[in-house]
Amino acid sequence: MIRVARKEDCGKIAALYSISSDGVSDYIWTQLAGPGEDIHDVGRRRYEREDSLFSYRNCVVVVEEGKVVGMLVAFPMDVDDSYEETDPVLAPYSKLEEDGSYYLCGMALFPEYRGKGHGNALLGLAEQHARDRGLTKLSLIVFEQNSGAKRLYDRHGYREVAREAVVPHPLIHYTGDALLMVKNLSSVQAGA
């Protein structure tokens, strides 16, 4: 079952977002953590906010047997051309933004719940949410070395439109390039 996220889901959402970001969120949360504070508590607090794009209000969760086992966080992407990321580790990701798209910021399942079709269902739901908002494209960032995730997005019609070199950091799981992938819904509808 997929449902709209609730505030009480934020601990699980933070754990899943950490998985989906392959360490990028851990890097960010480490910068925001107080002395001795667990970074996943920082993530939970961030998703508990209601006035941010990184809010449970922009999440759906996958539930099995009453437990949250997966999530998708997504929202319309409005690029602010005047903003320049000053953190060199984060700068590559800020360059990989597709204005006017429905941005799939993070999607993950706990390992034991993968391979059951939940990822396909979340991607289908994201397309519906984009259409409901009048958006004609979806976007996401994936590490080129995360071949399993890249194959999933390729199968769903996402195509690479830009890439940036990853700035290596011990918390970030991949090196190489981060890819901006976009799926154009208007061409999908035209071909249907």
PASEBA-1860 file (N, C-alpha, C; in nm, 3 decimals):
! residues 192
1> MIRVARKE> 0.083/-0.118/0.000/0.000/0.000/0.000/0.088/0.125/0.000 ~ 0.050/0.222/-0.079/0.118/0.351/-0.081/0.020/0.453/-0.028 ~ 0.066/0.535/0.066/-0.021/0.639/0.123/0.058/0.767/0.141 ~ -0.015/0.875/0.162/0.045/1.004/0.194/0.117/0.991/0.328 ~ 0.234/1.050/0.338/0.312/1.043/0.462/0.246/1.124/0.572 ~ 0.272/1.082/0.695/0.224/1.152/0.814/0.345/1.198/0.894 ~ 0.321/1.293/0.984/0.431/1.347/1.064/0.501/1.237/1.143 ~ 0.426/1.139/1.192/0.488/1.032/1.271/0.576/0.939/1.187
9> DCGKIAAL> 0.574/0.954/1.055/0.658/0.873/0.965/0.798/0.932/0.947 ~ 0.824/1.050/1.002/0.946/1.125/0.968/1.075/1.053/1.005 ~ 1.077/0.975/1.111/1.197/0.898/1.145/1.231/0.798/1.036 ~ 1.130/0.727/0.987/1.152/0.630/0.878/1.187/0.703/0.748 ~ 1.121/0.815/0.723/1.151/0.892/0.602/1.297/0.935/0.602 ~ 1.346/0.982/0.716/1.488/1.024/0.725/1.580/0.906/0.699 ~ 1.551/0.790/0.757/1.636/0.672/0.735/1.635/0.633/0.587 ~ 1.519/0.638/0.524/1.509/0.602/0.383/1.572/0.708/0.294
17> YSISSDGV> 1.559/0.835/0.332/1.623/0.941/0.252/1.775/0.927/0.258 ~ 1.826/0.888/0.371/1.970/0.864/0.384/2.013/0.756/0.285 ~ 1.934/0.650/0.272/1.963/0.544/0.175/1.957/0.601/0.033 ~ 1.851/0.675/0.003/1.831/0.724/-0.134/1.938/0.820/-0.179 ~ 1.993/0.898/-0.087/2.090/1.001/-0.126/2.233/0.948/-0.131 ~ 2.252/0.823/-0.095/2.385/0.761/-0.101/2.491/0.844/-0.027 ~ 2.450/0.902/0.086/2.544/0.973/0.170/2.539/1.124/0.161 ~ 2.474/1.179/0.057/2.468/1.325/0.045/2.391/1.385/0.161
25> SDYIWTQL> 2.277/1.323/0.198/2.201/1.376/0.312/2.282/1.364/0.441 ~ 2.356/1.256/0.456/2.439/1.241/0.577/2.540/1.355/0.586 ~ 2.596/1.392/0.472/2.690/1.505/0.470/2.619/1.633/0.515 ~ 2.502/1.661/0.459/2.427/1.782/0.493/2.389/1.780/0.641 ~ 2.334/1.668/0.687/2.286/1.660/0.825/2.401/1.672/0.925 ~ 2.520/1.624/0.887/2.637/1.639/0.973/2.670/1.787/0.993 ~ 2.652/1.867/0.887/2.678/2.010/0.896/2.579/2.080/0.989 ~ 2.458/2.023/1.000/2.351/2.086/1.078/2.339/2.032/1.220
33> AGPGEDIH> 2.405/1.921/1.248/2.390/1.855/1.379/2.457/1.934/1.489 ~ 2.393/1.932/1.605/2.453/1.991/1.724/2.554/1.893/1.782 ~ 2.631/1.935/1.881/2.730/1.847/1.944/2.664/1.719/1.997 ~ 2.715/1.605/1.951/2.665/1.475/1.997/2.530/1.435/1.940 ~ 2.474/1.513/1.851/2.341/1.483/1.797/2.352/1.382/1.684 ~ 2.265/1.282/1.685/2.259/1.182/1.579/2.207/1.249/1.451 ~ 2.275/1.225/1.340/2.236/1.293/1.216/2.096/1.252/1.170 ~ 2.052/1.130/1.202/1.917/1.091/1.160/1.811/1.165/1.240
41> DVGRRRYE> 1.844/1.212/1.359/1.752/1.300/1.433/1.739/1.434/1.362 ~ 1.850/1.482/1.304/1.847/1.604/1.225/1.754/1.583/1.104 ~ 1.771/1.471/1.036/1.687/1.441/0.920/1.540/1.430/0.959 ~ 1.512/1.364/1.068/1.372/1.350/1.115/1.312/1.488/1.138 ~ 1.387/1.574/1.208/1.337/1.709/1.237/1.312/1.788/1.109 ~ 1.401/1.771/1.013/1.383/1.844/0.886/1.256/1.800/0.816 ~ 1.228/1.671/0.817/1.107/1.622/0.750/0.981/1.650/0.830 ~ 0.993/1.680/0.959/0.876/1.716/1.040/0.829/1.859/1.011
49> REDSLFSY> 0.914/1.939/0.951/0.875/2.077/0.918/0.764/2.076/0.813 ~ 0.683/2.178/0.816/0.573/2.186/0.720/0.593/2.300/0.621 ~ 0.698/2.380/0.640/0.721/2.499/0.559/0.842/2.484/0.467 ~ 0.872/2.362/0.429/0.992/2.334/0.351/0.959/2.232/0.242 ~ 1.037/2.234/0.136/1.021/2.129/0.034/1.058/1.993/0.093 ~ 1.156/1.993/0.184/1.198/1.869/0.249/1.107/1.846/0.370 ~ 0.982/1.816/0.342/0.878/1.798/0.444/0.804/1.668/0.416 ~ 0.753/1.609/0.522/0.670/1.490/0.504/0.551/1.518/0.413
57> RNCVVVVE> 0.513/1.646/0.401/0.400/1.683/0.315/0.429/1.657/0.167 ~ 0.556/1.644/0.130/0.595/1.612/-0.008/0.636/1.466/-0.024 ~ 0.593/1.382/0.069/0.631/1.241/0.069/0.510/1.149/0.060 ~ 0.532/1.038/-0.003/0.441/0.923/0.009/0.525/0.808/0.062 ~ 0.459/0.715/0.131/0.531/0.602/0.189/0.468/0.472/0.144 ~ 0.552/0.369/0.137/0.508/0.233/0.110/0.493/0.165/0.246 ~ 0.379/0.102/0.268/0.351/0.037/0.395/0.323/-0.111/0.370 ~ 0.392/-0.196/0.445/0.367/-0.341/0.444/0.348/-0.385/0.588
65> EGKVVGML> 0.240/-0.457/0.612/0.210/-0.510/0.746/0.221/-0.402/0.853 ~ 0.169/-0.283/0.820/0.166/-0.173/0.916/0.297/-0.098/0.934 ~ 0.403/-0.136/0.860/0.534/-0.073/0.875/0.569/0.006/0.749 ~ 0.628/0.125/0.769/0.679/0.203/0.656/0.806/0.135/0.608 ~ 0.806/0.094/0.480/0.920/0.020/0.424/0.984/0.091/0.304 ~ 0.922/0.200/0.260/0.974/0.273/0.146/0.916/0.413/0.142 ~ 0.976/0.499/0.061/0.925/0.636/0.049/0.970/0.699/-0.081 ~ 0.895/0.802/-0.117/0.930/0.890/-0.229/0.906/1.032/-0.182
73> VAFPMDVD> 1.004/1.118/-0.200/0.986/1.261/-0.175/1.004/1.331/-0.310 ~ 0.904/1.412/-0.347/0.905/1.477/-0.478/0.826/1.608/-0.470 ~ 0.866/1.701/-0.555/0.801/1.833/-0.556/0.834/1.904/-0.686 ~ 0.754/2.005/-0.722/0.786/2.084/-0.842/0.917/2.159/-0.823 ~ 0.999/2.157/-0.926/1.131/2.221/-0.923/1.121/2.359/-0.988 ~ 1.144/2.460/-0.908/1.153/2.598/-0.957/1.295/2.644/-0.933 ~ 1.373/2.654/-1.038/1.515/2.689/-1.026/1.529/2.839/-1.004 ~ 1.606/2.873/-0.903/1.641/3.013/-0.875/1.779/3.038/-0.937
81> DSYEETDP> 1.779/3.103/-1.052/1.905/3.126/-1.125/2.002/3.216/-1.049 ~ 1.953/3.291/-0.952/2.042/3.381/-0.878/2.114/3.309/-0.764 ~ 2.068/3.187/-0.729/2.129/3.115/-0.618/2.256/3.045/-0.664 ~ 2.362/3.059/-0.586/2.486/2.987/-0.616/2.530/2.911/-0.492 ~ 2.538/2.779/-0.504/2.581/2.694/-0.392/2.728/2.719/-0.364 ~ 2.760/2.753/-0.240/2.899/2.784/-0.204/2.973/2.664/-0.146 ~ 2.901/2.560/-0.106/2.965/2.439/-0.053/3.015/2.357/-0.172 ~ 3.146/2.338/-0.186/3.198/2.267/-0.303/3.148/2.124/-0.314
89> VLAPYSKL> 3.117/2.058/-0.203/3.067/1.919/-0.209/2.926/1.917/-0.267 ~ 2.845/2.017/-0.237/2.706/2.021/-0.283/2.688/2.091/-0.417 ~ 2.785/2.170/-0.459/2.772/2.249/-0.582/2.735/2.165/-0.705 ~ 2.792/2.047/-0.726/2.755/1.972/-0.846/2.606/1.940/-0.854 ~ 2.543/1.911/-0.740/2.402/1.873/-0.739/2.313/1.993/-0.769 ~ 2.354/2.112/-0.723/2.273/2.231/-0.748/2.277/2.270/-0.896 ~ 2.376/2.222/-0.969/2.382/2.249/-1.113/2.295/2.152/-1.192 ~ 2.249/2.047/-1.127/2.170/1.944/-1.196/2.022/1.960/-1.159
97> EEDGSYYL> 1.965/2.070/-1.204/1.825/2.098/-1.175/1.752/2.127/-1.306 ~ 1.632/2.073/-1.318/1.551/2.091/-1.438/1.430/2.176/-1.402 ~ 1.436/2.303/-1.440/1.328/2.396/-1.407/1.196/2.348/-1.466 ~ 1.089/2.364/-1.389/0.956/2.329/-1.437/0.927/2.181/-1.439 ~ 1.011/2.102/-1.373/0.988/1.958/-1.368/0.933/1.918/-1.232 ~ 0.881/1.796/-1.226/0.844/1.736/-1.098/0.967/1.657/-1.056 ~ 1.035/1.708/-0.951/1.165/1.656/-0.910/1.150/1.543/-0.809 ~ 1.199/1.426/-0.847/1.202/1.311/-0.756/1.329/1.324/-0.675
105> CGMALFPE> 1.317/1.384/-0.560/1.431/1.419/-0.476/1.493/1.295/-0.411 ~ 1.409/1.198/-0.379/1.459/1.076/-0.317/1.355/0.966/-0.322 ~ 1.401/0.845/-0.346/1.314/0.727/-0.346/1.397/0.611/-0.294 ~ 1.343/0.540/-0.197/1.417/0.426/-0.142/1.321/0.327/-0.077 ~ 1.369/0.204/-0.071/1.303/0.096/0.002/1.409/0.032/0.090 ~ 1.367/-0.014/0.207/1.461/-0.092/0.287/1.497/-0.217/0.206 ~ 1.623/-0.265/0.214/1.671/-0.372/0.125/1.580/-0.495/0.117 ~ 1.526/-0.537/0.227/1.444/-0.660/0.226/1.310/-0.643/0.155
113> YRGKGHGN> 1.274/-0.520/0.116/1.147/-0.495/0.048/1.166/-0.458/-0.098 ~ 1.286/-0.472/-0.148/1.313/-0.443/-0.289/1.276/-0.563/-0.375 ~ 1.257/-0.537/-0.504/1.226/-0.644/-0.598/1.082/-0.690/-0.593 ~ 0.995/-0.612/-0.531/0.854/-0.648/-0.519/0.764/-0.557/-0.603 ~ 0.824/-0.470/-0.683/0.746/-0.380/-0.768/0.713/-0.246/-0.704 ~ 0.759/-0.224/-0.581/0.727/-0.097/-0.514/0.792/0.022/-0.586 ~ 0.914/0.007/-0.634/0.981/0.116/-0.705/0.905/0.154/-0.831 ~ 0.860/0.054/-0.906/0.780/0.081/-1.026/0.652/0.155/-0.989
121> ALLGLAEQ> 0.587/0.112/-0.881/0.463/0.178/-0.838/0.489/0.323/-0.797 ~ 0.599/0.348/-0.725/0.631/0.486/-0.685/0.659/0.574/-0.807 ~ 0.730/0.521/-0.905/0.757/0.599/-1.025/0.629/0.629/-1.102 ~ 0.538/0.532/-1.108/0.409/0.555/-1.173/0.328/0.661/-1.100 ~ 0.329/0.656/-0.968/0.258/0.756/-0.889/0.319/0.894/-0.909 ~ 0.450/0.902/-0.918/0.516/1.031/-0.943/0.470/1.090/-1.076 ~ 0.458/1.007/-1.178/0.408/1.056/-1.307/0.268/1.112/-1.293 ~ 0.183/1.042/-1.218/0.046/1.090/-1.198/0.045/1.222/-1.122
129> HARDRGLT> 0.129/1.233/-1.020/0.138/1.359/-0.945/0.185/1.473/-1.035 ~ 0.280/1.446/-1.123/0.328/1.549/-1.217/0.213/1.593/-1.308 ~ 0.142/1.499/-1.364/0.029/1.532/-1.452/-0.078/1.611/-1.376 ~ -0.107/1.568/-1.253/-0.207/1.638/-1.172/-0.169/1.784/-1.149 ~ -0.039/1.814/-1.150/0.009/1.951/-1.129/0.031/2.024/-1.261 ~ -0.002/1.961/-1.372/0.013/2.024/-1.503/0.156/2.029/-1.552 ~ 0.244/1.945/-1.493/0.385/1.943/-1.534/0.405/1.837/-1.642 ~ 0.492/1.867/-1.738/0.511/1.777/-1.852/0.642/1.700/-1.846
137> KLSLIVFE> 0.717/1.717/-1.737/0.841/1.640/-1.726/0.873/1.612/-1.580 ~ 0.949/1.505/-1.560/0.998/1.466/-1.429/1.150/1.467/-1.435 ~ 1.213/1.488/-1.320/1.359/1.487/-1.317/1.407/1.420/-1.189 ~ 1.531/1.374/-1.194/1.595/1.313/-1.078/1.745/1.314/-1.099 ~ 1.817/1.294/-0.990/1.963/1.282/-0.997/1.999/1.141/-0.951 ~ 2.089/1.078/-1.025/2.137/0.945/-0.987/2.288/0.941/-1.010 ~ 2.358/0.868/-0.926/2.501/0.848/-0.949/2.519/0.749/-1.062 ~ 2.610/0.781/-1.155/2.633/0.690/-1.267/2.678/0.552/-1.219
145> QNSGAKRL> 2.748/0.545/-1.106/2.795/0.416/-1.054/2.684/0.335/-0.987 ~ 2.568/0.394/-0.961/2.456/0.322/-0.903/2.379/0.257/-1.019 ~ 2.436/0.153/-1.074/2.386/0.094/-1.197/2.245/0.037/-1.183 ~ 2.210/-0.017/-1.068/2.075/-0.072/-1.049/1.970/0.037/-1.058 ~ 1.991/0.147/-0.990/1.896/0.258/-0.994/1.891/0.318/-1.135 ~ 2.006/0.334/-1.197/2.008/0.391/-1.333/1.931/0.303/-1.431 ~ 1.946/0.171/-1.420/1.870/0.080/-1.508/1.719/0.097/-1.487 ~ 1.678/0.109/-1.361/1.535/0.128/-1.332/1.485/0.255/-1.401
153> YDRHGYRE> 1.558/0.365/-1.388/1.514/0.490/-1.449/1.519/0.483/-1.601 ~ 1.619/0.417/-1.656/1.624/0.397/-1.802/1.499/0.323/-1.850 ~ 1.462/0.216/-1.779/1.344/0.137/-1.817/1.216/0.219/-1.813 ~ 1.214/0.319/-1.727/1.094/0.403/-1.714/1.098/0.525/-1.803 ~ 1.195/0.533/-1.893/1.197/0.640/-1.992/1.272/0.767/-1.954 ~ 1.347/0.763/-1.845/1.429/0.878/-1.807/1.555/0.877/-1.892 ~ 1.598/0.995/-1.935/1.717/1.007/-2.018/1.813/1.109/-1.958 ~ 1.941/1.078/-1.966/2.043/1.170/-1.915/2.045/1.297/-1.999
161> VAREAVVP> 2.042/1.411/-1.928/2.050/1.540/-1.998/2.169/1.623/-1.954 ~ 2.229/1.588/-1.840/2.348/1.661/-1.792/2.419/1.575/-1.688 ~ 2.546/1.607/-1.667/2.623/1.537/-1.565/2.725/1.632/-1.504 ~ 2.757/1.604/-1.378/2.857/1.682/-1.304/2.944/1.585/-1.227 ~ 3.072/1.617/-1.216/3.164/1.534/-1.139/3.132/1.544/-0.990 ~ 3.130/1.430/-0.925/3.108/1.423/-0.781/3.234/1.470/-0.710 ~ 3.218/1.555/-0.610/3.331/1.594/-0.526/3.344/1.487/-0.419 ~ 3.454/1.411/-0.418/3.467/1.301/-0.322/3.461/1.349/-0.177
169> HPLIHYTG> 3.391/1.272/-0.097/3.382/1.296/0.047/3.359/1.161/0.114 ~ 3.416/1.137/0.231/3.403/1.006/0.296/3.259/0.961/0.321 ~ 3.166/1.054/0.336/3.027/1.016/0.361/2.950/0.981/0.234 ~ 3.000/1.027/0.118/2.930/1.004/-0.008/2.979/0.874/-0.070 ~ 2.886/0.787/-0.101/2.917/0.649/-0.139/2.977/0.632/-0.277 ~ 2.959/0.730/-0.366/3.005/0.714/-0.503/3.101/0.826/-0.543 ~ 3.180/0.797/-0.645/3.263/0.898/-0.710/3.214/0.905/-0.854 ~ 3.295/0.952/-0.945/3.251/0.961/-1.085/3.159/1.079/-1.104
177> DALLMVKN> 3.051/1.055/-1.178/2.958/1.163/-1.211/2.821/1.139/-1.150 ~ 2.753/1.250/-1.120/2.611/1.249/-1.087/2.538/1.290/-1.214 ~ 2.428/1.222/-1.244/2.355/1.244/-1.368/2.220/1.307/-1.341 ~ 2.184/1.408/-1.420/2.048/1.459/-1.421/1.974/1.382/-1.529 ~ 1.866/1.314/-1.489/1.784/1.238/-1.583/1.645/1.299/-1.586 ~ 1.590/1.312/-1.707/1.460/1.375/-1.726/1.371/1.281/-1.807 ~ 1.245/1.278/-1.771/1.143/1.206/-1.849/1.042/1.309/-1.896 ~ 1.025/1.317/-2.028/0.931/1.411/-2.087/0.797/1.342/-2.103
185> LSSVQAGA> 0.697/1.386/-2.030/0.565/1.325/-2.037/0.489/1.360/-2.162 ~ 0.513/1.477/-2.219/0.439/1.515/-2.338/0.474/1.424/-2.455 ~ 0.601/1.382/-2.466/0.638/1.290/-2.574/0.584/1.150/-2.547 ~ 0.570/1.113/-2.419/0.512/0.984/-2.385/0.365/0.983/-2.426 ~ 0.293/1.092/-2.396/0.151/1.101/-2.431/0.133/1.106/-2.582 ~ 0.223/1.179/-2.652/0.212/1.190/-2.796/0.232/1.056/-2.864 ~ 0.318/0.972/-2.806/0.346/0.841/-2.865/0.244/0.736/-2.827 ~ 0.155/0.767/-2.735/0.057/0.669/-2.686/-0.058/0.651/-2.781
END
